Each structure stands twice: as structure tokens, then as C-alpha cells.
Amino acid sequence: MTKTKKIIRFTFWINLCWHTILVTGLFGAFLQWPQAYLLLVLALAISTYPSLYLPKKYGVKLTNQYNPFYFIEDEREKDIALRVHSKVFVSYYLIIGTGFVVLANVFSDVVTSEFKIFLATAWCVLALFLPNIQYYILWNRYDR
């Protein structure tokens, strides 16, 4: 397994982990769980872990400027990354745009507050999980 593939797999699982904890914490904060804020702090701590782990384990140089291709080593992987990023960003913007339209129409006086919480949580789940899963699946499909 190449170094790039290992980095992709690591970031997929770490993102899945902290996104799950984040959504659970947000849902718990809406429902006023006392432990919800601990989950949010834990999600924040886990989200910073890759910036500490990747430079030590794989020698990745993280800069102050956002570089989505920080893990790329050769032209073949750069071509794969460009194809994957373009597809993921299109679907991500569709999720965000659709979510804003739906949530803007749903937040009226007719809808119950529990349904609003459920819908906002479902939108967060879609916006966080689907691009991460799509990225991992597309990378594995193109990297053959």
C-alpha cells in the first residue's frame, strides 16, 4: 500500500470518527444532554489529531495555506486527486444548497421543534459523512 493510500485511509477513518462524535454532540446539545459539551470538546480534540500524527508518521509537511493535495507524491496520484476532488465538490455543494433550501422552507411555524432538530441533524450527517465516504470510495475506484 502506498503512502498516499495510507494517508487517505487514515483521514477517512479519523474524519468518520470525529464527525460521528460531533453530530452526536450537536444532537445532544439540542436535546440538552449534560454530556453533549464533552462530546463537542472531544470532537475538537480528535479533529486536531491528524495535524500532529501525519507529520510524524508520514513526513507530511502541513503549511499555513490550505493545500488539499498535501499528500500527493507523483503525477498519477495528482490526476486521481483532481478527478476525485471535482466529483466530491459538486456533490458537496448540491448537499449544502439543497439543505439550505429545505431548511429555509421547513423552519416555519407549522413544523414542530422536534422535527426541526431531526431535520437539521440529518442535514449535518449528510453534509459531513457523504463527501468523506464518497472521497474514499472514488479514490479506491480510480487507484487501480
DSSP file (Angstrom, degrees, kcal/mol; ACC not computed):
  #  RESIDUE AA STRUCTURE BP1 BP2  ACC     N-H-->O    O-->H-N    N-H-->O    O-->H-N    TCO  KAPPA ALPHA  PHI   PSI    X-CA   Y-CA   Z-CA
    1    1 A M              0   0    0      0, 0.0     5,-0.0     0, 0.0     0, 0.0   0.000 360.0 360.0 360.0 132.7    0.0    0.0    0.0
    2    2 A T     >  -     0   0    0      1,-0.1     4,-2.0     4,-0.0     5,-0.2  -0.236 360.0-111.6 -74.1 164.7    1.4    3.4   -1.0
    3    3 A K  H  > S+     0   0    0      1,-0.2     4,-2.2     2,-0.2     5,-0.2   0.892 119.1  52.6 -62.0 -40.6    2.0    6.2    1.4
    4    4 A T  H  > S+     0   0    0      1,-0.2     4,-2.6     2,-0.2    -1,-0.2   0.913 107.8  50.7 -62.9 -42.7   -0.8    8.2   -0.2
    5    5 A K  H  > S+     0   0    0      1,-0.2     4,-2.4     2,-0.2    -1,-0.2   0.884 109.8  50.8 -63.0 -38.8   -3.2    5.3    0.2
    6    6 A K  H  X S+     0   0    0     -4,-2.0     4,-2.5     2,-0.2    -1,-0.2   0.895 110.6  48.8 -65.6 -39.9   -2.4    5.0    3.9
    7    7 A I  H  X S+     0   0    0     -4,-2.2     4,-2.7     2,-0.2     5,-0.2   0.910 111.1  50.1 -66.2 -42.1   -2.9    8.8    4.4
    8    8 A I  H  X S+     0   0    0     -4,-2.6     4,-2.2     2,-0.2    -2,-0.2   0.934 113.0  46.5 -60.5 -46.6   -6.3    8.6    2.6
    9    9 A R  H  X S+     0   0    0     -4,-2.4     4,-2.2     2,-0.2     5,-0.2   0.918 113.1  49.3 -63.7 -43.5   -7.4    5.6    4.7
   10   10 A F  H  X S+     0   0    0     -4,-2.5     4,-2.5     1,-0.2     5,-0.2   0.938 112.9  45.9 -61.7 -47.5   -6.2    7.3    7.9
   11   11 A T  H  X S+     0   0    0     -4,-2.7     4,-2.3     1,-0.2     5,-0.2   0.852 110.0  55.7 -67.9 -32.5   -8.0   10.6    7.2
   12   12 A F  H  X S+     0   0    0     -4,-2.2     4,-2.4    -5,-0.2    -1,-0.2   0.962 112.9  40.4 -60.4 -50.7  -11.2    8.7    6.2
   13   13 A W  H  X S+     0   0    0     -4,-2.2     4,-2.2     2,-0.2    -2,-0.2   0.876 115.8  49.1 -70.4 -37.3  -11.4    6.9    9.5
   14   14 A I  H  X S+     0   0    0     -4,-2.5     4,-2.6    -5,-0.2     5,-0.2   0.899 113.1  48.2 -69.5 -38.0  -10.4    9.8   11.6
   15   15 A N  H  X S+     0   0    0     -4,-2.3     4,-2.5    -5,-0.2     5,-0.3   0.912 111.1  50.8 -65.3 -41.4  -12.9   12.0    9.9
   16   16 A L  H  X S+     0   0    0     -4,-2.4     4,-1.8    -5,-0.2    -2,-0.2   0.905 112.2  48.5 -60.7 -41.4  -15.6    9.4   10.3
   17   17 A C  H  X S+     0   0    0     -4,-2.2     4,-2.0     2,-0.2    -2,-0.2   0.955 116.0  39.3 -65.0 -52.6  -14.8    9.2   14.0
   18   18 A W  H  X S+     0   0    0     -4,-2.6     4,-2.3     1,-0.2    -2,-0.2   0.817 113.7  54.8 -75.8 -26.6  -14.8   12.9   14.8
   19   19 A H  H  X S+     0   0    0     -4,-2.5     4,-2.7    -5,-0.2     5,-0.2   0.898 108.5  49.9 -67.3 -39.1  -17.8   13.6   12.6
   20   20 A T  H  X S+     0   0    0     -4,-1.8     4,-2.2    -5,-0.3    -2,-0.2   0.930 113.4  44.9 -62.9 -45.3  -19.8   11.0   14.4
   21   21 A I  H  X S+     0   0    0     -4,-2.0     4,-2.4     2,-0.2    -2,-0.2   0.890 113.4  51.5 -66.5 -38.7  -18.9   12.4   17.8
   22   22 A L  H  X S+     0   0    0     -4,-2.3     4,-2.7     2,-0.2     5,-0.2   0.937 111.3  45.7 -63.5 -47.9  -19.6   16.0   16.5
   23   23 A V  H  X S+     0   0    0     -4,-2.7     4,-2.7     1,-0.2     5,-0.2   0.905 113.7  50.0 -64.0 -40.5  -23.1   15.1   15.2
   24   24 A T  H  X S+     0   0    0     -4,-2.2     4,-2.4    -5,-0.2    -1,-0.2   0.905 112.2  48.2 -63.1 -40.8  -23.8   13.2   18.4
   25   25 A G  H  X S+     0   0    0     -4,-2.4     4,-2.2     2,-0.2    -2,-0.2   0.899 112.5  47.6 -66.5 -41.3  -22.7   16.2   20.5
   26   26 A L  H  X S+     0   0    0     -4,-2.7     4,-2.1     2,-0.2    -2,-0.2   0.924 113.6  47.6 -65.5 -43.4  -24.7   18.7   18.4
   27   27 A F  H  X S+     0   0    0     -4,-2.7     4,-1.7     1,-0.2    -2,-0.2   0.912 113.1  49.2 -62.2 -42.1  -27.8   16.5   18.7
   28   28 A G  H  <>S+     0   0    0     -4,-2.4     5,-3.1    -5,-0.2     4,-0.3   0.849 107.5  54.2 -66.1 -34.6  -27.2   16.1   22.4
   29   29 A A  H ><5S+     0   0    0     -4,-2.2     3,-0.8     3,-0.2    -1,-0.2   0.894 107.8  50.2 -66.9 -38.5  -26.8   19.9   22.8
   30   30 A F  H 3<5S+     0   0    0     -4,-2.1    -1,-0.2     1,-0.2    -2,-0.2   0.875 114.3  44.3 -64.5 -35.8  -30.2   20.4   21.1
   31   31 A L  T 3<5S-     0   0    0     -4,-1.7    -1,-0.2    -5,-0.2    -2,-0.2   0.395 116.5-118.5 -89.3   3.5  -31.7   17.8   23.5
   32   32 A Q  T < 5 +     0   0    0     -3,-0.8    -3,-0.2    -4,-0.3    -2,-0.1   0.881  47.3 172.1  62.0  45.2  -29.9   19.4   26.4
   33   33 A W    > < -     0   0    0     -5,-3.1     3,-0.9    -8,-0.2     4,-0.4  -0.659  33.7-138.3 -76.4 137.4  -27.8   16.4   27.4
   34   34 A P  T 3  S+     0   0    0      0, 0.0     3,-0.4     0, 0.0     4,-0.3   0.812 102.4  51.9 -67.7 -27.3  -25.3   17.3   30.1
   35   35 A Q  T 3> S+     0   0    0      1,-0.2     4,-1.7     2,-0.1     3,-0.4   0.515  84.1  91.7 -84.7  -4.8  -22.5   15.2   28.4
   36   36 A A  H <> S+     0   0    0     -3,-0.9     4,-1.9     1,-0.2    -1,-0.2   0.873  83.1  51.7 -61.2 -39.2  -23.1   16.8   25.0
   37   37 A Y  H  > S+     0   0    0     -3,-0.4     4,-2.0    -4,-0.4    -1,-0.2   0.819 105.8  54.9 -71.8 -29.0  -20.5   19.5   25.5
   38   38 A L  H  > S+     0   0    0     -3,-0.4     4,-2.4    -4,-0.3    -1,-0.2   0.886 107.3  51.4 -66.4 -38.0  -17.9   17.0   26.5
   39   39 A L  H  X S+     0   0    0     -4,-1.7     4,-2.5     2,-0.2    -2,-0.2   0.890 108.4  51.3 -64.4 -38.8  -18.5   15.2   23.2
   40   40 A L  H  X S+     0   0    0     -4,-1.9     4,-1.9     2,-0.2    -2,-0.2   0.896 110.9  47.5 -66.1 -39.7  -18.0   18.5   21.3
   41   41 A V  H  X S+     0   0    0     -4,-2.0     4,-2.3     2,-0.2    -2,-0.2   0.899 111.8  51.0 -66.5 -40.3  -14.7   19.1   23.1
   42   42 A L  H  X S+     0   0    0     -4,-2.4     4,-2.6     2,-0.2    -2,-0.2   0.903 108.5  51.7 -62.8 -41.7  -13.7   15.5   22.3
   43   43 A A  H  X S+     0   0    0     -4,-2.5     4,-2.0     1,-0.2    -1,-0.2   0.897 109.8  49.9 -62.0 -40.1  -14.6   16.0   18.6
   44   44 A L  H  X S+     0   0    0     -4,-1.9     4,-0.9     2,-0.2    -2,-0.2   0.911 111.3  48.5 -64.1 -42.3  -12.5   19.2   18.5
   45   45 A A  H >X S+     0   0    0     -4,-2.3     4,-0.6     1,-0.2     3,-0.6   0.911 112.0  48.3 -65.0 -42.2   -9.5   17.3   20.1
   46   46 A I  H >< S+     0   0    0     -4,-2.6     3,-0.7     1,-0.2    -1,-0.2   0.854 105.3  59.6 -67.3 -33.9   -9.9   14.4   17.6
   47   47 A S  H 3< S+     0   0    0     -4,-2.0     4,-0.3     1,-0.2    -1,-0.2   0.761 105.3  49.1 -67.6 -23.0  -10.0   16.8   14.7
   48   48 A T  H XX S+     0   0    0     -4,-0.9     4,-0.7    -3,-0.6     3,-0.6   0.617  89.3  85.7 -88.2 -13.2   -6.6   18.2   15.5
   49   49 A Y  H XX S+     0   0    0     -3,-0.7     4,-2.5    -4,-0.6     3,-1.4   0.881  81.5  57.4 -58.2 -43.5   -5.0   14.8   15.8
   50   50 A P  H 3> S+     0   0    0      0, 0.0     4,-2.3     0, 0.0    -1,-0.2   0.857 100.2  58.4 -59.6 -33.0   -4.2   14.4   12.1
   51   51 A S  H <4 S+     0   0    0     -3,-0.6    -2,-0.2    -4,-0.3    11,-0.1   0.729 114.6  38.0 -69.4 -18.1   -2.1   17.6   12.1
   52   52 A L  H <X S+     0   0    0     -3,-1.4     4,-0.8    -4,-0.7    -1,-0.2   0.795 121.2  43.1 -93.5 -36.4    0.0   16.0   14.8
   53   53 A Y  H  X S+     0   0    0     -4,-2.5     4,-2.9     2,-0.2     5,-0.4   0.907 105.8  57.3 -80.3 -44.9    0.1   12.5   13.5
   54   54 A L  H  X>S+     0   0    0     -4,-2.3     4,-2.1     1,-0.2     6,-1.4   0.889 106.1  48.3 -61.8 -43.2    0.6   12.9    9.8
   55   55 A P  H  >5S+     0   0    0      0, 0.0     4,-0.6     0, 0.0    -1,-0.2   0.888 117.7  42.5 -64.8 -34.8    3.9   14.9   10.0
   56   56 A K  H  <5S+     0   0    0     -4,-0.8    -2,-0.2     2,-0.1    -3,-0.1   0.926 123.7  33.6 -75.4 -44.6    5.4   12.4   12.5
   57   57 A K  H  <5S+     0   0    0     -4,-2.9    -3,-0.2     1,-0.1    -1,-0.1   0.907 136.2  17.4 -80.4 -43.9    4.3    9.2   10.8
   58   58 A Y  H  <5S-     0   0    0     -4,-2.1    -2,-0.1    -5,-0.4    -1,-0.1   0.411  96.3-117.1-114.8   0.2    4.4   10.0    7.1
   59   59 A G     << +     0   0    0     -4,-0.6     2,-0.3    -5,-0.6    -3,-0.1   0.764  50.9 169.0  70.7  24.2    6.5   13.1    6.9
   60   60 A V        -     0   0    0     -6,-1.4     2,-0.8     1,-0.1    -1,-0.2  -0.530  29.8-139.6 -72.7 133.0    3.7   15.3    5.6
   61   61 A K        -     0   0    0      9,-0.3     2,-0.5    -2,-0.3    -1,-0.1  -0.846  16.2-162.5 -97.4 109.4    4.5   19.0    5.6
   62   62 A L        -     0   0    0     -2,-0.8     2,-0.2   -11,-0.1     4,-0.1  -0.800  10.7-165.7 -92.8 129.1    1.5   20.9    6.7
   63   63 A T        -     0   0    0     -2,-0.5     4,-0.1     2,-0.4     7,-0.0  -0.544  34.6-108.0-108.1 174.5    1.6   24.6    5.8
   64   64 A N  S    S+     0   0    0     -2,-0.2     2,-0.3     2,-0.1    -1,-0.1   0.779 101.4  74.9 -71.7 -27.0   -0.3   27.7    6.8
   65   65 A Q  S    S-     0   0    0      1,-0.1     2,-0.4     2,-0.0    -2,-0.4  -0.658  96.5-106.0 -88.1 143.4   -2.0   27.8    3.4
   66   66 A Y        +     0   0    0     -2,-0.3    -2,-0.1    -4,-0.1    -1,-0.1  -0.533  42.1 174.3 -70.7 123.3   -4.7   25.3    2.6
   67   67 A N    >   -     0   0    0     -2,-0.4     3,-1.1    -4,-0.1    -4,-0.1  -0.911  17.6-169.0-131.4 104.2   -3.4   22.7    0.2
   68   68 A P  T 3  S+     0   0    0      0, 0.0     3,-0.3     0, 0.0    -1,-0.1   0.667  87.3  56.3 -69.3 -13.0   -5.8   19.8   -0.5
   69   69 A F  T >   +     0   0    0      1,-0.2     3,-1.3     2,-0.1    12,-0.0  -0.123  63.9 126.8-108.7  36.3   -3.0   17.9   -2.2
   70   70 A Y  T <  S+     0   0    0     -3,-1.1    -9,-0.3     1,-0.2    -1,-0.2   0.708  74.8  50.0 -65.5 -19.2   -0.5   17.8    0.6
   71   71 A F  T 3  S+     0   0    0     -3,-0.3    -1,-0.2   -11,-0.1     2,-0.2   0.430  81.5 118.1-100.4  -0.5   -0.2   14.0    0.4
   72   72 A I    <   +     0   0    0     -3,-1.3     3,-0.1     1,-0.1    -3,-0.0  -0.473  30.0 171.2 -75.9 135.0    0.4   13.7   -3.3
   73   73 A E        +     0   0    0     -2,-0.2     2,-0.3     1,-0.2    -1,-0.1   0.699  60.3  19.0-112.4 -30.7    3.8   12.2   -4.4
   74   74 A D  S  > S-     0   0    0      1,-0.1     4,-1.7     0, 0.0    -1,-0.2  -0.833  78.9-100.1-139.0 175.6    3.5   11.7   -8.2
   75   75 A E  H  > S+     0   0    0     -2,-0.3     4,-2.3     1,-0.2     5,-0.2   0.840 116.2  57.4 -68.4 -35.2    1.6   12.8  -11.2
   76   76 A R  H  > S+     0   0    0      1,-0.2     4,-2.0     2,-0.2    -1,-0.2   0.929 109.7  44.8 -61.9 -45.0   -0.7    9.7  -11.3
   77   77 A E  H  > S+     0   0    0      1,-0.2     4,-2.7     2,-0.2    -1,-0.2   0.842 110.6  54.9 -68.0 -33.0   -1.9   10.4   -7.8
   78   78 A K  H  X S+     0   0    0     -4,-1.7     4,-2.3     2,-0.2    -2,-0.2   0.899 107.4  50.0 -66.7 -38.9   -2.4   14.1   -8.6
   79   79 A D  H  X S+     0   0    0     -4,-2.3     4,-2.0     2,-0.2    -2,-0.2   0.912 111.9  48.1 -63.6 -42.7   -4.6   13.1  -11.6
   80   80 A I  H  X S+     0   0    0     -4,-2.0     4,-2.6     1,-0.2     5,-0.2   0.928 111.2  50.8 -61.8 -45.4   -6.6   10.8   -9.3
   81   81 A A  H  X S+     0   0    0     -4,-2.7     4,-2.9     1,-0.2     5,-0.2   0.890 108.6  51.3 -62.7 -40.1   -6.9   13.5   -6.7
   82   82 A L  H  X S+     0   0    0     -4,-2.3     4,-2.0     2,-0.2    -1,-0.2   0.916 112.4  46.0 -64.3 -42.3   -8.1   16.1   -9.2
   83   83 A R  H  X S+     0   0    0     -4,-2.0     4,-1.7     2,-0.2    -2,-0.2   0.919 115.9  45.8 -65.4 -43.2  -10.8   13.8  -10.5
   84   84 A V  H  X S+     0   0    0     -4,-2.6     4,-2.5     1,-0.2     5,-0.2   0.932 112.6  50.0 -67.1 -45.3  -11.9   12.8   -7.0
   85   85 A H  H  X S+     0   0    0     -4,-2.9     4,-2.6     1,-0.2     5,-0.2   0.899 108.5  52.5 -61.8 -41.3  -12.0   16.4   -5.7
   86   86 A S  H  X S+     0   0    0     -4,-2.0     4,-1.5    -5,-0.2    -1,-0.2   0.912 113.1  43.8 -64.2 -40.7  -14.0   17.7   -8.6
   87   87 A K  H  X S+     0   0    0     -4,-1.7     4,-1.9     2,-0.2    -2,-0.2   0.899 114.6  49.2 -70.3 -39.9  -16.7   15.0   -8.1
   88   88 A V  H  X S+     0   0    0     -4,-2.5     4,-2.6     1,-0.2    -2,-0.2   0.907 109.7  51.1 -67.8 -41.0  -16.8   15.4   -4.4
   89   89 A F  H  X S+     0   0    0     -4,-2.6     4,-2.5    -5,-0.2     5,-0.2   0.875 108.1  52.4 -66.8 -36.1  -17.1   19.2   -4.5
   90   90 A V  H  X S+     0   0    0     -4,-1.5     4,-1.8    -5,-0.2    -1,-0.2   0.950 114.0  42.3 -62.5 -48.2  -20.0   19.0   -6.9
   91   91 A S  H  X S+     0   0    0     -4,-1.9     4,-2.2     2,-0.2    -2,-0.2   0.871 113.0  54.3 -67.4 -35.2  -21.9   16.7   -4.7
   92   92 A Y  H  X S+     0   0    0     -4,-2.6     4,-2.5     1,-0.2    -2,-0.2   0.925 108.7  47.4 -64.8 -44.3  -21.0   18.6   -1.6
   93   93 A Y  H  X S+     0   0    0     -4,-2.5     4,-2.7     1,-0.2     5,-0.2   0.851 110.4  53.1 -66.9 -32.9  -22.3   21.9   -3.0
   94   94 A L  H  X S+     0   0    0     -4,-1.8     4,-2.5    -5,-0.2     5,-0.3   0.905 110.2  48.0 -65.4 -40.9  -25.5   20.1   -4.0
   95   95 A I  H  X S+     0   0    0     -4,-2.2     4,-2.4     2,-0.2    -2,-0.2   0.937 114.8  45.1 -63.7 -46.7  -25.9   18.8   -0.4
   96   96 A I  H  X S+     0   0    0     -4,-2.5     4,-2.3     2,-0.2    -2,-0.2   0.942 115.7  46.1 -63.7 -48.1  -25.3   22.3    1.0
   97   97 A G  H  X S+     0   0    0     -4,-2.7     4,-2.0     1,-0.2    -2,-0.2   0.919 114.7  46.3 -62.4 -45.4  -27.6   24.1   -1.4
   98   98 A T  H  X S+     0   0    0     -4,-2.5     4,-2.8    -5,-0.2     5,-0.2   0.897 111.3  53.7 -64.0 -40.1  -30.4   21.6   -1.1
   99   99 A G  H  X S+     0   0    0     -4,-2.4     4,-2.9    -5,-0.3     5,-0.3   0.908 108.1  48.8 -62.5 -42.7  -30.1   21.7    2.7
  100  100 A F  H  X S+     0   0    0     -4,-2.3     4,-2.2     2,-0.2    -1,-0.2   0.912 113.3  47.3 -64.2 -41.4  -30.4   25.4    2.8
  101  101 A V  H  X S+     0   0    0     -4,-2.0     4,-1.7     2,-0.2    -2,-0.2   0.941 116.1  43.7 -65.2 -46.5  -33.4   25.4    0.6
  102  102 A V  H  X S+     0   0    0     -4,-2.8     4,-2.1     1,-0.2    -2,-0.2   0.940 116.0  46.7 -65.2 -46.8  -35.1   22.6    2.6
  103  103 A L  H  X S+     0   0    0     -4,-2.9     4,-1.9    -5,-0.2    -1,-0.2   0.859 109.9  54.1 -66.4 -34.0  -34.2   24.1    6.0
  104  104 A A  H  < S+     0   0    0     -4,-2.2    -1,-0.2    -5,-0.3    -2,-0.2   0.877 114.3  41.4 -66.3 -36.2  -35.4   27.6    4.9
  105  105 A N  H  < S+     0   0    0     -4,-1.7    -2,-0.2    -5,-0.2    -1,-0.2   0.795 114.8  50.8 -79.9 -28.8  -38.8   26.2    3.9
  106  106 A V  H  < S+     0   0    0     -4,-2.1     2,-3.0     1,-0.2     5,-0.4   0.817  87.7  83.3 -80.2 -30.7  -39.2   23.9    6.9
  107  107 A F     <  +     0   0    0     -4,-1.9     2,-0.2    -5,-0.2    -1,-0.2  -0.364  67.9 118.7 -77.4  69.0  -38.4   26.5    9.5
  108  108 A S  S    S-     0   0    0     -2,-3.0     3,-0.5     4,-0.1    -3,-0.0  -0.658  81.7 -97.9-118.9 179.4  -41.9   27.8    9.7
  109  109 A D  S    S+     0   0    0     -2,-0.2    -2,-0.1     1,-0.2    -3,-0.0   0.662 114.8  66.4 -75.0 -14.7  -44.4   27.9   12.5
  110  110 A V  S    S+     0   0    0     -4,-0.1     2,-0.2     2,-0.1    -1,-0.2   0.839  85.7  79.0 -75.9 -33.5  -46.2   24.8   11.2
  111  111 A V  S    S-     0   0    0     -3,-0.5     2,-0.0    -5,-0.4    -5,-0.0  -0.543  83.3-118.0 -84.5 140.0  -43.3   22.4   11.9
  112  112 A T     >  -     0   0    0     -2,-0.2     4,-1.7     1,-0.1     5,-0.1  -0.330  20.6-119.1 -72.7 157.5  -42.7   21.0   15.4
  113  113 A S  H  > S+     0   0    0      1,-0.2     4,-2.2     2,-0.2     5,-0.2   0.835 112.2  57.4 -68.8 -32.1  -39.4   21.8   17.0
  114  114 A E  H  > S+     0   0    0      1,-0.2     4,-2.3     2,-0.2    -1,-0.2   0.900 107.0  48.3 -65.1 -39.1  -38.5   18.1   17.3
  115  115 A F  H  > S+     0   0    0      2,-0.2     4,-2.7     1,-0.2    -1,-0.2   0.867 109.1  53.7 -68.2 -35.7  -38.8   17.7   13.6
  116  116 A K  H  X S+     0   0    0     -4,-1.7     4,-2.6     2,-0.2    -2,-0.2   0.914 109.9  47.5 -63.0 -42.7  -36.7   20.7   13.0
  117  117 A I  H  X S+     0   0    0     -4,-2.2     4,-2.3     2,-0.2    -2,-0.2   0.918 113.0  48.6 -64.4 -43.7  -34.0   19.2   15.2
  118  118 A F  H  X S+     0   0    0     -4,-2.3     4,-2.5     2,-0.2    -2,-0.2   0.920 113.4  46.8 -61.9 -44.3  -34.2   15.9   13.4
  119  119 A L  H  X S+     0   0    0     -4,-2.7     4,-2.2     2,-0.2    -2,-0.2   0.903 112.5  48.6 -67.5 -41.6  -34.0   17.6   10.0
  120  120 A A  H  X S+     0   0    0     -4,-2.6     4,-2.1     2,-0.2    -1,-0.2   0.890 113.3  48.4 -65.4 -38.7  -31.1   19.8   11.0
  121  121 A T  H  X S+     0   0    0     -4,-2.3     4,-2.4    -5,-0.2    -2,-0.2   0.906 110.4  50.8 -67.0 -41.6  -29.2   16.7   12.4
  122  122 A A  H  X S+     0   0    0     -4,-2.5     4,-2.4     1,-0.2    -2,-0.2   0.887 110.1  50.5 -63.1 -38.1  -30.0   14.7    9.2
  123  123 A W  H  X S+     0   0    0     -4,-2.2     4,-2.8     2,-0.2    -1,-0.2   0.904 109.7  50.1 -66.6 -41.0  -28.6   17.6    7.1
  124  124 A C  H  X S+     0   0    0     -4,-2.1     4,-2.0     2,-0.2     5,-0.3   0.905 110.0  51.3 -62.1 -40.9  -25.4   17.7    9.2
  125  125 A V  H  X>S+     0   0    0     -4,-2.4     4,-2.9     2,-0.2     5,-0.6   0.936 112.8  45.1 -62.0 -46.5  -25.0   14.0    8.8
  126  126 A L  H  X5S+     0   0    0     -4,-2.4     4,-1.1     1,-0.2    -2,-0.2   0.928 114.0  48.8 -62.5 -44.9  -25.4   14.2    5.0
  127  127 A A  H  <5S+     0   0    0     -4,-2.8    -1,-0.2     1,-0.2    -2,-0.2   0.793 121.6  34.3 -69.1 -27.7  -23.0   17.2    4.8
  128  128 A L  H  X5S+     0   0    0     -4,-2.0     4,-0.7    -5,-0.2    -2,-0.2   0.882 124.3  35.5 -92.5 -44.6  -20.3   15.6    6.9
  129  129 A F  H  X5S+     0   0    0     -4,-2.9     4,-2.7    -5,-0.3     5,-0.3   0.912 107.4  58.5 -83.5 -44.2  -20.5   11.9    6.1
  130  130 A L  H  X<S+     0   0    0     -4,-1.1     4,-3.0    -5,-0.6     5,-0.2   0.907 106.7  46.3 -60.3 -46.7  -21.4   11.7    2.4
  131  131 A P  H  > S+     0   0    0      0, 0.0     4,-2.5     0, 0.0    -1,-0.2   0.902 114.2  49.9 -62.5 -36.9  -18.4   13.7    1.0
  132  132 A N  H  X S+     0   0    0     -4,-0.7     4,-1.9     2,-0.2    -2,-0.2   0.935 115.1  42.3 -64.6 -46.3  -16.0   11.7    3.2
  133  133 A I  H  X S+     0   0    0     -4,-2.7     4,-2.5     1,-0.2     5,-0.2   0.910 114.6  51.2 -67.2 -42.3  -17.4    8.4    2.2
  134  134 A Q  H  X S+     0   0    0     -4,-3.0     4,-2.8    -5,-0.3     5,-0.3   0.900 108.6  52.2 -62.2 -40.9  -17.6    9.4   -1.5
  135  135 A Y  H  X S+     0   0    0     -4,-2.5     4,-2.4    -5,-0.2    -1,-0.2   0.929 111.6  45.8 -60.3 -46.4  -14.0   10.6   -1.4
  136  136 A Y  H  X S+     0   0    0     -4,-1.9     4,-2.0     2,-0.2    -2,-0.2   0.915 115.1  46.2 -65.3 -43.8  -12.8    7.2    0.0
  137  137 A I  H  X S+     0   0    0     -4,-2.5     4,-2.0     2,-0.2    -2,-0.2   0.928 114.4  47.2 -65.8 -45.5  -14.8    5.2   -2.5
  138  138 A L  H  X S+     0   0    0     -4,-2.8     4,-2.7     2,-0.2     5,-0.3   0.899 110.3  52.7 -65.2 -39.7  -13.8    7.2   -5.5
  139  139 A W  H  X S+     0   0    0     -4,-2.4     4,-1.8    -5,-0.3    -1,-0.2   0.934 111.1  46.8 -61.1 -44.4  -10.1    7.2   -4.6
  140  140 A N  H  < S+     0   0    0     -4,-2.0    -1,-0.2     1,-0.2    -2,-0.2   0.851 112.6  50.6 -65.8 -33.1  -10.2    3.4   -4.3
  141  141 A R  H  < S+     0   0    0     -4,-2.0     3,-0.2     1,-0.2    -2,-0.2   0.922 116.0  39.7 -70.0 -44.2  -12.0    3.1   -7.6
  142  142 A Y  H  < S+     0   0    0     -4,-2.7     2,-1.3     1,-0.2    -2,-0.2   0.722 102.5  73.1 -78.7 -21.3   -9.6    5.3   -9.5
  143  143 A D     <        0   0    0     -4,-1.8    -1,-0.2    -5,-0.3    -4,-0.1  -0.425 360.0 360.0 -93.6  60.1   -6.5    3.9   -7.8
  144  144 A R              0   0    0     -2,-1.3    -1,-0.2    -3,-0.2    -2,-0.1   0.352 360.0 360.0-119.0 360.0   -6.4    0.6   -9.6
